[in-house]
Amino acid sequence: MAITITLPDASVREVEGGSTAADVAKSIGRGLFRSALAARIDGEMVDLTAPIAGDCRLAIITGDSDEGLDILRHSTAHLMAQAVKNLFGPVKVAIGPSTADGFYYDFDLEHRFVPEDLAKIEKEMKQLVKRNVPIERTELSRDEALKLFGDQHEDYKVELITELEEGAAISTYSQGDFTDLCRGPHVPSTSKLGVFKLLSLAGAYWRGDEKNQMLQRIYGTAFATREELDKRLKALEEAKKRDHRKLGRELDLFSIEDEVGAGLVLWHPKGALVRTVLEEFERKEHLRRGYDIVIGPQILKRELWEKSGHYDNYRENMYFTDVDEQSYGIKPMNCLAHMMIYKSHLRSYRELPLRYFELGTVHRHEKSGVLHGLTRVRGFTQDDAHILCTPEQLSDEITAIIEFVHDVMEVFDFPYEVELSTRPEKSIGEAEGWEKATAALIEALERNDIKYETAEGDGAFYGPKIDFKLKDSLDRRWQCATIQADFILPERFDLTYVAPDGERKRPVMLHRVILGSIERFIGVLIEHYAGAFPTWLAPVQATVLPITDRHHPYAKKVEGLLRLQDTRVSLDDRNEKLGYKIREARLSRVPYMIIVGDHEVETDTVSLRMRDGTERADVALDEMLAEIELDARLPKPGLKNITATAQ
């Protein structure tokens, strides 16, 4: 019996009953058949070998799509697991998902992986690719799956299967003598998986729980073409050079010491100066936009955290201490103090919106395995604000925050993507509040013609949110700015205002950050700029380099003039050759190198050398001072948007 297939371009084909997606791809063209990895039938992803049951809409998935790349990477993770089992004897496999950048797999075995093992595993993987091993799907009952993996002593798979509900659909994928528990889909054979690279090793607790077994993780990446892989590997090499932990040491910006504690940052003078300038920029921009600066305490009574829902939903990430036999929570966020400031006296609708801003230092108990330089720490400072407004003001306030984020990202040359996250399973409050909050965020995004993706169930436990994922100079995504709409906590803390009719009504609260964690943002900036901060943010904006000792008096004069206009300047009067001094200044990423010798002393000028290597001679002192002063000013972004917000 013939089956009618509707393709993405709305064209229609008829195929024989029992045909597969692979048959359809082959009938369309040999090129499509060769590049086909899987298919989508009536919206559901399936293997190419899956039979087509009846009339349907069908799309062939290839490696040049996000879905295809995800399938390639997941299948390559299985290929790697098979190679590891072939090479290292008794091995228990845990999980091996694809990721945004590649894939990983976690293993439990006696052998301790070393970097040299990666080449051996890659070689075995390539042999499996050459053998063109078919990858076949099998559906099992729960009991059959338990027996299969129990007989193989695959304890981690057995644990996963045990947690599934009775009657749950269970599938496995086999390639040769290797079988893995997986929903799929996967590529039809190992010959589709030739473009990959194993990258690194790490430790990982089973299911991310420090109480569980420590496993060995292998990271890798895979692409559809060699060109894409080469591009990725080149980007990874550049990322290594830009690693903020490496540059943080070289530029003497910060350190993290075991003696102090994991995830706790020591800011050195230059790093502290970068942070101070960034915070000064933040304070000025918030004041321009009608925010009030507030400061809350580091610890608050446990009862407040219980009232807010943090104790029930977030306490595994919190630290607690006892004072005078009273339990206190060290704050992981700033919202509670801001609500208590709001409650300090009765509010009128005429006062709203109230925008409370705090550069608030918080502490969170992050697992040791996820700590990473400045980008994942246990103690950090947020550019945190909470806006309390009437429901009628909500959309305008969300729009103003969106504009604020846009203005600031432009300052740092960060394009960004937007994601809306909805109610998670673990949450508080009634459905009505969540629906209103989600609708308000969507309305503001659509009102401003902002494209966004939706992440179902990824919201905060008290409200949905908009996340801004900025893209750095290496095209990596970083989540920094966020806006959370909250109808729940104002209810829990009984926040009210007096409406025009004299009745007491409930305000809405917006939680938001622009940069997010200051530590994380500086880590991102270091890598984005490869340590070469823009002049306004550079810890040392200019250095004066006298050629010999006799030029020191004139060099000190130049230094003094720069200090008078608040330029952050250093004087390198060491008894070293000029070339050595210039090299040191360039390695320190100093924007302006000011060279003075006999000619400059005689003509009352300087020679300028920029960190990109460009040079200019005979620059008058006034011209040099004006240029550096202009380049070193704090940026003033979004004046149009600031005016709109103030109104």
N, C-alpha and C positions, 0 to 999 in steps of 0.2 A: 504494500500500500504506500502511495506517495505521501510525503510530508512536505508542508509548505514552510520555507525558511524566509524570514524577513531580516535583511541585513541592515547595518547602521545607516547606509545611504538610502534606505527605504526601498531598495530593489528586492525582488522576490525570486527565490529559487525553489525548485522542487527536487527532493532527493528521495531515495528509497528508504522505507521504514527500517530502523536498525542502524542507519548510517551514524557516523560519529562526527564530531566537530572537525577532526582531522580530515575526514572525507570531504567535508564542505570546503575547507581551506584548499585542499588539493584541486577541487573542481574549479575554484576561482583562479588559481595560478600557482605555478611551482615556487615562485618567489615567496608568496605568502605562506605556503606550506612549509618551506624551509625555515622561515622566521617565526612560525607559530609556536607558542609555548603552552597556551591553555585557551579557554573560551568562556564566554558569559552567555548563559541561556536564560532568557526571561529575567535578567538581572542577577542570576546566581552564577558564581564562578565554578567551573567544572574542569576536569581534565580533558585533554583533546580526545582521549580514548573513550569518554563517556558516551553511551548510545543516546540518540535523540529520541525522546518518547513520542513526540507529536508536534503539531504546528507550534512554532515559537519564533521569538526574536532572538537572533544569534549574532554575537560579535566575537571575532578572533582576537586574542590578546597576544601581542608581540613584545619583544624586549625594549622597544622604544617608548613604551608607556610606563607610568608609575606602577600599575598593577603588574605588568610583565617583569619589571625590574625587581619587584618584591618577590615574585615567584622564582625568578632566577636565583636570588640571594637565599631564599629559604631552601631551595633544592640544593644549592651549593653547601649550605650548612649540613644537610644530610650526607652529601658526598664527603665532606670533611670528617664527619662522625664515622662513616664507613672506613675511611682510610686510617683513622686513629685506631679503630678496633682491629683492623688488619695488621697494624704495625706493633701494637703494644700489649697484645694478649688480653687478659681479663680486664675489661673496661666497662664501667656502668655509665650510661649516658643519661643526662638530665633533660635540659631543654635547649633548643637551638633555633631561636627566631631570627627573622630578618629584622634589620633596623633601618633608620633613616640613612645611614652611611654604609651599611654592609650587612654583616651577620655575625653571630657568635654561637658557640656551643660550649656547654659546661660538662666536664667529665670528672668521674671519680675513679682513680686508679693509683696504684702504688708508685709507678714511675713519676718522677717530677720533671715536668716539661722544662726544657731550656730553649733559648732562641734558635739553636742549631736544629732542633726538632722540626721547626716550621718548614724548613727546606725539604726534609724527609717526607713530611706529610703532604706537601705540595706535589712532590714527585709521585707518590702513590695515588693521589687524586687524579693526576694527569694520565696515569696508567688506566684508571677506571673510566676516564673520559674516552680514551682510545678504544676501549673494549665495547663501547656503545651499549652499556648494560640497560635493559628496559627497566622503567620504574613503574610498578604496578600497584594499583589500589585494591584493598580488600576490606569489606565491611564485616564486622564481628559483633557478636553479642558481648555483653559485659563479662560474662563468665568465660567466654572463649578468649577474650583479650587478657583477662587476669591470668588464665592458664598459660597463654603464650608467653607473656612477659615474666610470669613467675618462674616458668621453666628455664628462662634465660637469665634468671637472677637479676633482672632489671628492676631494682627496688624502687627507683624514682618513678618509673612508668607505672608500676603497680600502685603506688601511692596516688598518682593522678587519676588512674582509672577508678580506684576505690571511692574517690570523692564524687564521681559522676552519679547522676540519678539513675535509678533502674529504668531501663528502656531507652537510655540516651544513645544516640547514634555514635558509633565508634568505628573509626577507620584506621588502617595502617597502610604504609607505603613500603614496598620491598624493592631492593635493587640487588640482585644476586643473593648472597647469604645474609644481607643486612636488612632488618625490618625495624621501622620506627613508627611510633604512635603519632598520628598527625591528621588534621582535618583536610589538608591540601588546599587547592590543587597543587600539582607539581608538574615539572616538564616531563615529556614522555620517555626520555632516555638520558643517560649521562653524557651523551655526545653533545648535548645542548649547553654544557657547562664548562667550556674551555677557557673562559676569560675571568680569572680570579687571582687573588693575592692574599696570603695570610700575613697578618700585620703585627700582632702583639699577643702577649700572654698576661693574664691577671688572675687573681683569686676572687672567688665569689661564693658567698654562703648560699646554700640551697634555699630558694624562695626569699632571698634577701634577709634572712633571719640569722642574727649572730649566734643563736642557740643551736643552729643546725650545722651540718657537716660543711666544712670548707671544701669547695670544688675548684678545679682548674679550668679556667676559661680561655679559649682561643678566639681572638677576633680576626675577621677577614672582610674582604669586600669582593664584589663581583659585578660585572657589567655585561652588556650585550655585545660590545665591540672593544677591540684592543685600544682604539683611540680614546674611548671614554675612560678605560682603566688607566692608561698612561697619564691622562689629564688629572685623574684623581690622585695618583701616586705623586705626581709633581706638586699638587696642592698640599698633600700630606707632608712632603719634604719642606715646603715653604712654611707650613704650620709649625713644624719642629723648630725652625729657625726663629719663629715669632712666639714660641711658647712663653707665656707671661711669667712662668716660674723661672725659666732660664734668664729672660731679660730682667726680671725683678732682681735677681742676684747681680747680674752684670752692671745694671744701672743703679744699684744700691737703693732700691725703692722700698722693699719690704722683706721680711723673713717670717717663717713659721718654724718654731723650734719644739722638739719633743719635750725638752725640759719645761717649756711653758704649757704645752698642751696641744693636741691635734685640733686643727681647724680654728686656731686662735692666732690672729695676725699681729705682728710687730711692725709698725710703720716707721721706717727710717726717715731721717730729715727730708730727703728729696720726695719720697713717696707721700709723707704727711703733707708736704707742701702742695703736691698735685691734688690730693684729697681736699685740702683746705680751700684751694682755688675753685675746685668743682662745687664744693658746698656753698661758697660765696655766690657763685653763679646761680645755684639753685635758690638760695634765699632771695636774691634780688628778683628772679623771675616769678617766684611765688608772690612776693609782695606786690609786684606790678599787676598781678592777676587777681588781686583782692583776697588773698589768703591771710589768715592770722597765724603767727608763729606761736606754738604752745610747746610745753615740755612736760612729760609724764614721768612717774617714778619707774625704777627698774624692777621693783617687785610689787605685787599686789596680792591681797588676801585670796586664798584658795576659793573662798565662797564666790568671789566675783567670776573666777574662771569656771566654776560650776554653773553659775547663772548664765554665762555666755554660751555654754555648750563646749567650750574648749576642753574642759576636764574630761568629758565623756568622749569627745571626738578627736582630741589632739594631744592628750597628755603624754603619749609615748614620745612626742617630740619636745617635751618641756622639761625644765629643771625646777625642782622644788627645794625649799629650805624652811626651817623652823625658826621663828623669832618669838621669844616670850611664850613658848608653848602654842603658838599660832602658826599654822601652815601658810606659806606664801608661795606663789608661782613667779619665777623669774620670767619676765614678759617675752613671749615669742613674737608678739606683734603689739601695735600701739593703740588699737581701737578702743579698748576698755577705758583707758585714761581719758581719751578724747570724749567718750560718751559721758564720763563723770564730770568733765569740765562743762559740757552742755547742760547737765542736770544741776549745776551749781546754783542756778536761779531760773525762775519762770521765763520762758521765751515767748516773744510775740512773732506773728507772721511777718511783721515789718523788719525783724532782724534777719530773716532767712533770705537767701541761703547763708549759712555759716560754713566757712572753709577753714578747718584747722590743719595746719601743717607742722610736722615735726621731723627733724633729722634724728630719728629715734633708733638707738642701739638696742638690738634684741639678741636673744640667744635661743638656739634650737638644737636639740639633740639629734644631729645627723649621724647616721651609721658611718663607722670609720671607712668602710669600703667605698663610699661615694664622695669622700672629701677630696678636693682637687684644687690646690693653690688658692687663689682668691675667688674662683668661680663657685666653689661649694665649701662653705666654712660653717663653724658653729656660733661664732659671734660676729654680727655684721650690723651695719647701719642702713636703714631704709629712708628714702625721701618720701615719707608716708604722709598721706592726708586723708581726712574724712570730711565729707561734705554732708551737712544736714540741711535738707530742703523740703519744700512742700511737694506733693505729687505733681502739681502743675509745673513746677520748676525743673523736674527731673530730666526731661529730654534736653533742655538747654544746657544743663550742667554737664551731662554726658558729652554733648557736642563740644563744650568748652574744653573738657579734658582731652578729647580726641585732637582738637586743634593744638593744645599745649604739647601733647606727645609729638605731633607732626612737626611743630616748630623746633623742638629740641632735637629730634632726630636729624633734621636738616643741618643743624649746627655741626654735627659730627659725621655728616655724609653717610647716614645709615638709611637705606631703603628698608621697608618692613612689610610683613604680611600680617593679616588680622585673623584671629580665631575666636569664635564664640563657644564657650563651654557651658553646658547645661547641668541640671541637678544630678549629683552623684547618688549612689545607693546609700552611702553613709552621710546623712544630712539631718538638719533640724528644721522645724517650722511646717506650716500648712501649705498645701499645694497652691492655694490662691496667691499667697505672697510670692512664691516662686514664679508663678505664671506672670504676675504683674512685672516682676523684676526682669524676667527674660524678655517680655514684650517691650519694655522700655529700652533695653540694650539694642534689640533688633531695630526698633523704630529709629533710634539715633544713627545706627549704621546705615540704614537704608535712606534716611533723610539726607545723609551726607554722601550718598553714592559710593560707599565703601564696600568693596568686595571682601567677603570673608568665608572661611571654612567653619564648619560646625563640628565640635568635639563633644559627642554625647556622653554625659555622665562625668565630665572632667571639671565641673565647677567646684568652688569652695563649699565647705559643709553648710555655710549659712547663706549662700547666694550664687547665682550665675555670674559669669565674668566675660570680659573681652580681654584677650591677650594680644600684645603687639610683639611679633617675632622679627627682630631686626636682622638684617643680612650684612655681614662684615665684608672686608675687602677680599676675603677668600671664599665668599659666597656661603658661609656657614650661618646657621640660624641660631639666635640667642633670644630667649624669652626674658624681657626686662619689664616694660610697662604693662600695667594691668588696670582694669576698671571692674569693680565688683558692685553690683546693685543689691541692696540688703533691706528687705522689709521685716526681717526676723529679729535682729538684735534691738532695733528701736522698740519693738514690742516687748521683748524680754526685760529690757531696762526701763520700761515705762517712760520713754522719752515723749514729751508733748510740746505743743506750742498753742498759743491762743489765736484762733482763727478770726477773720473779720467779724463773724457773727457772735464772737465771745465764747464759742465752744472750744474745748480742748481737743486737739487733733494730733495724729501721729505723724512725725516727719519720716522721710525716707533717708537712708544713709548710703552714701557712695564711699567705698574704700578704694583708694587708688595710689599707685606709685608711677613716677615718670621714668626714672632710671632704674628703679628697683633697689636691689642691694648695691650700695656704693662700692663695696669691695668687688662684687661680681662685675659691675660696670667698668671699673678701672681695669680689671683683668682683661675684659673684652677690648677696651680701648688700647691697652698695651699691644695686644695682638693685631688689632685693626690697623694701628699706625706703625707697627713693628718698633715700638718704643719711641718713635719720633713724634711726640705730641705737637699739636699746633702751638704756635708761639704763646698764645694767651694762657695755655695750660702747662707749658713746659716748666719744670722746676728751676732750670737755669735758662734764661732767655737769651743771654749774651755772655760771651767771655772775651776779655781784653787780653791780647797776646803781644807783649813787647818783644822785639827781636833780640835785644841785648839789655844789659843792666842800665846803660845810660838812657834808655827809653822809659825806665820805670816811672819817673816823675810825670811825664806826659800821660802814660798809661793810667796812673792813679787819678789824674785830672779827668780823663774820659770816663773812668769807672765812677767817679763822684758825680759827674753830670747825669749819668744813667740812673744812679741811685736816687738822685733828686726827683726824677720823674717816675719813681717806683718800679723801674725795671729790675728784674731779678738777674743780677750780674755777678760774675766772678772775675778775678784777676789772676792770671797764671804767670806769676813772676819767678817761676822756677828757673834754675840755670840749666835749661835744656834747649836743644835745637828747635827752631820754629816748626820744622816739619813734624817733629815728634809731638809738639803741643797741638798742632792742627789735627793730627791723627787721633790724639786723645779726646779732643773736643768733638770730633765727628763720631767717635765710638760712643760718646756720652749723649749723642743726638742733640747737641746745642744748636739752636736755629741760627744764631749770628755769631761769627768769629770776627773780632775786630782787631786787625793787625796794625801795629804802630812801629815805625822805624825812623830813620833819619829824615826821609822825605816827608813823612806825615808830621813829624815835629816841626819841620821848617815851614810847611804850608798850612798848618793847623787843620789837617784833614785826617782821614783814616782810610785804610783799605778794608773792604768787606769781603768775607768769604762765607757763603751759605753752606748749610750741611749737605745740599745736593751737589756741591762742587762748583757752583757758579761763583765768579769773582768780579768785583768792581773796585777800581782804584780812584784816588782823589775825590773821595766823598766828603763833602763839607760836614763839620760837626753838627750844625743845625739840621742839615738834611738827614744825617744818620739818626739823630735823636728823634726827629719827627716820624721817620719811617718805623723805627722800633716801637715808639709809643703807640702809633696807630695799630700796628700788627699785634701788640700785646694787650689791647683792650679786651675786656670781657665782651663777648658777643651779646647783642640785644635782638633776639629773634622775635618774629611774629608780632610786630607792633600793631598791625591791623587787628589781629585776633585779641590782643591785650585790650585794645579799646573796646571791642565788642563785649568782652567779658566784664569790663569795669561798668559798662552800662547796665 
